[in-house]
Amino acid sequence: MNSNEYVKYITQTVVKYIDQPKDERKKNREDKKEEKASVLFRWFGIIPYIFYYGMKRSGKK
């Protein structure tokens, strides 16, 4: 990818972002935040979830 193609891609991306209504941009940001996995899962995998739900389940008994 040469520099002209890169500049063209960046320009198209910025223009597409600016052309969106403000409400739609805000909604897209909120959707991305909701899609992210929690910090424990991203850093340590599924092991913390197993312990968390095990402790949560044992507390209800």
WOQUIFEN-V59164 format. One record per helix or strand. SS is the DSSP state (H for helix, E for strand). FROM is the first residue (numbers start at 1). TO is the last residue. If there is no record, write none. Layout:
ss | from | to
SS | FROM | TO
SS | FROM | TO
This chain:
ss | from | to
H | 3 | 19
H | 22 | 35
H | 39 | 44
H | 47 | 60
